[in-house]
Amino acid sequence: MTPLDRVTCEDAFRKIDDYLDRELSDEELARIGAHLEICAACASEFEFERSVLDGVRAKLRRVAAPPHLLSKISRLIAAERSGGAS
């Protein structure tokens, strides 16, 4: 990485959510990852964000959706895949 490729803390902070969701290009993932390796403040923020997401995901796995909701979602997905709407 050249000095011109360096990511600022502001850039890293703005992209942490996308980094966590792997919604960045491979190059951006590498740049943000490299910044997180050398910046304790941004790494701490990243760990906090990751722990929040992990907690939300864990809670969502324990919540059971009502059967009628699951049925409706399945119908909407099927309609979307077939090109129509219900």
Backbone bond lengths (Angstrom), bond angles and torsions (degrees), N, CA, C in turn:
res aa  C-N    CA-C-N  psi(-1)  N-CA   C-N-CA  omega(-1)  CA-C   N-CA-C  phi
1 M - - - 1.437 - - 1.525 108.02 -
2 T 1.311 116.41 132.96 1.457 120.93 178.18 1.522 109.00 -90.66
3 P 1.330 117.23 163.39 1.467 118.89 177.82 1.531 112.77 -56.63
4 L 1.322 117.68 -30.13 1.465 120.51 179.12 1.523 111.94 -70.61
5 D 1.339 117.11 -21.02 1.461 121.50 179.95 1.529 112.54 -87.66
6 R 1.306 117.60 -4.38 1.463 120.39 -175.79 1.518 111.32 -62.79
7 V 1.307 114.31 142.94 1.457 122.02 179.37 1.527 108.04 -98.99
8 T 1.321 116.90 133.65 1.459 119.81 175.70 1.528 109.08 -81.07
9 C 1.314 115.95 164.28 1.467 120.06 177.08 1.522 109.76 -61.51
10 E 1.315 116.93 -37.44 1.468 120.17 178.92 1.528 110.90 -62.51
11 D 1.337 116.68 -44.07 1.470 120.45 177.38 1.524 110.97 -61.61
12 A 1.328 116.14 -45.77 1.464 120.66 -178.82 1.523 110.52 -63.09
13 F 1.321 116.69 -44.42 1.459 120.69 -178.75 1.526 110.79 -61.24
14 R 1.327 116.77 -41.44 1.471 121.09 179.53 1.516 112.43 -64.80
15 K 1.322 116.72 -28.06 1.465 120.43 -173.65 1.529 113.97 -105.04
16 I 1.328 117.82 4.81 1.469 119.87 -176.46 1.527 111.96 -59.49
17 D 1.330 117.66 -43.96 1.470 119.65 -179.86 1.520 111.30 -61.81
18 D 1.330 116.65 -45.16 1.463 119.97 178.57 1.527 111.17 -65.87
19 Y 1.320 116.29 -34.02 1.468 120.49 176.88 1.529 109.89 -64.50
20 L 1.323 116.24 -46.01 1.461 120.60 179.09 1.530 111.61 -61.01
21 D 1.323 116.31 -38.12 1.464 121.36 -178.14 1.528 112.61 -85.99
22 R 1.338 116.94 0.83 1.473 122.24 -178.78 1.530 111.19 56.83
23 E 1.342 115.74 40.97 1.454 121.48 -179.47 1.526 112.38 -102.52
24 L 1.314 116.93 15.90 1.452 121.95 177.78 1.525 109.46 -105.46
25 S 1.315 115.55 161.42 1.463 119.41 175.03 1.526 108.46 -65.01
26 D 1.312 116.56 163.07 1.469 120.42 178.58 1.526 110.44 -57.52
27 E 1.330 116.39 -39.57 1.470 120.97 179.68 1.530 110.76 -63.90
28 E 1.329 117.15 -45.55 1.460 120.83 179.25 1.525 111.32 -65.56
29 L 1.346 116.69 -40.71 1.462 119.77 176.45 1.529 110.54 -57.19
30 A 1.315 116.02 -43.63 1.468 120.62 -179.50 1.525 110.89 -66.39
31 R 1.323 116.91 -42.35 1.467 120.58 -179.27 1.525 111.65 -64.76
32 I 1.334 117.02 -45.45 1.459 119.98 179.30 1.530 110.03 -67.29
33 G 1.328 116.56 -41.90 1.466 120.57 177.35 1.521 111.95 -58.78
34 A 1.323 116.39 -42.33 1.467 120.46 178.71 1.527 110.25 -63.70
35 H 1.326 116.89 -39.58 1.462 119.72 178.29 1.527 110.65 -64.66
36 L 1.315 116.36 -42.38 1.466 119.93 -179.39 1.530 111.74 -63.60
37 E 1.321 116.76 -28.38 1.467 120.49 179.02 1.523 112.47 -70.99
38 I 1.332 116.95 -26.48 1.471 119.05 -175.44 1.528 113.44 -109.98
39 C 1.325 117.95 -7.39 1.468 120.15 -176.19 1.531 109.81 -118.14
40 A 1.315 116.32 107.16 1.465 121.07 -177.33 1.526 111.84 -63.83
41 A 1.328 117.78 -37.54 1.471 120.40 -178.97 1.520 110.91 -64.47
42 C 1.321 117.42 -46.26 1.468 120.93 179.85 1.528 110.88 -69.68
43 A 1.325 116.94 -36.90 1.467 120.28 177.83 1.526 110.14 -63.28
44 S 1.335 116.44 -38.21 1.458 120.44 177.96 1.526 110.68 -65.13
45 E 1.326 117.12 -42.86 1.469 121.38 177.84 1.531 110.19 -63.80
46 F 1.330 116.60 -41.07 1.459 121.40 177.96 1.530 110.47 -60.61
47 E 1.326 117.66 -45.65 1.462 121.36 179.99 1.529 110.97 -63.11
48 F 1.321 116.72 -39.51 1.457 120.07 177.47 1.526 110.39 -62.76
49 E 1.334 116.79 -49.06 1.472 121.12 -179.95 1.526 110.81 -60.07
50 R 1.329 116.13 -41.48 1.459 119.94 179.97 1.532 110.61 -65.32
51 S 1.318 117.35 -39.64 1.467 119.61 -179.81 1.526 110.94 -67.37
52 V 1.332 117.56 -35.81 1.472 120.77 176.56 1.529 109.72 -63.74
53 L 1.327 116.80 -48.34 1.470 120.28 179.20 1.522 111.60 -61.46
54 D 1.318 117.10 -42.72 1.466 120.14 178.65 1.527 110.78 -61.19
55 G 1.336 116.40 -40.35 1.457 120.50 178.54 1.520 112.39 -64.70
56 V 1.323 116.16 -43.01 1.469 120.40 178.74 1.523 109.97 -64.08
57 R 1.319 116.70 -45.72 1.471 119.95 179.23 1.526 111.42 -59.77
58 A 1.322 116.88 -42.01 1.470 120.73 -179.93 1.526 110.26 -63.57
59 K 1.315 117.11 -42.05 1.472 120.00 179.57 1.516 111.26 -67.55
60 L 1.328 116.99 -38.73 1.459 119.76 179.79 1.523 112.00 -65.01
61 R 1.329 117.09 -31.99 1.469 119.93 178.10 1.519 111.61 -66.61
62 R 1.335 117.22 -24.96 1.461 121.08 -178.23 1.529 112.67 -89.73
63 V 1.325 117.76 -9.36 1.465 121.06 -178.07 1.523 108.86 -92.78
64 A 1.317 116.11 125.56 1.462 120.52 178.52 1.527 108.93 -93.82
65 A 1.320 115.32 127.31 1.461 120.14 177.21 1.525 109.18 -80.20
66 P 1.336 116.96 144.28 1.464 119.61 177.75 1.533 110.73 -61.14
67 P 1.327 117.96 143.48 1.465 121.24 -177.70 1.534 113.12 -55.01
68 H 1.329 117.71 -39.20 1.465 119.25 -179.17 1.531 111.34 -64.82
69 L 1.322 117.08 -32.45 1.458 120.26 177.70 1.519 110.53 -68.71
70 L 1.332 116.69 -45.10 1.463 120.32 178.53 1.523 110.87 -60.73
71 S 1.321 116.83 -40.08 1.454 121.58 178.90 1.525 110.63 -63.99
72 K 1.318 116.85 -44.26 1.464 121.10 -179.69 1.531 110.79 -64.12
73 I 1.326 116.90 -42.95 1.462 120.73 178.55 1.519 110.42 -62.35
74 S 1.328 117.25 -42.54 1.464 121.02 178.68 1.523 110.99 -61.31
75 R 1.337 116.96 -42.49 1.475 120.39 178.55 1.526 111.09 -64.24
76 L 1.329 116.91 -41.65 1.466 120.19 179.73 1.525 111.73 -65.63
77 I 1.318 116.76 -39.39 1.472 120.24 177.62 1.525 109.82 -64.57
78 A 1.319 116.64 -45.21 1.475 120.72 178.90 1.524 110.57 -60.79
79 A 1.336 116.88 -42.93 1.466 120.35 179.40 1.518 111.19 -64.18
80 E 1.322 116.46 -40.85 1.472 120.64 179.45 1.526 111.07 -64.77
81 R 1.315 116.15 -41.10 1.473 119.74 179.60 1.520 112.10 -66.67
82 S 1.348 116.76 -31.72 1.462 119.36 -179.90 1.524 111.83 -86.49
83 G 1.345 116.35 -0.55 1.450 120.09 175.63 1.502 114.99 90.56
84 G 1.326 118.94 4.68 1.445 122.19 178.80 1.502 111.36 -117.82
85 A 1.294 115.50 176.07 1.468 120.58 176.26 1.513 108.51 -124.69
86 S 1.317 116.25 151.88 1.460 118.03 -179.65 1.503 111.50 -96.19
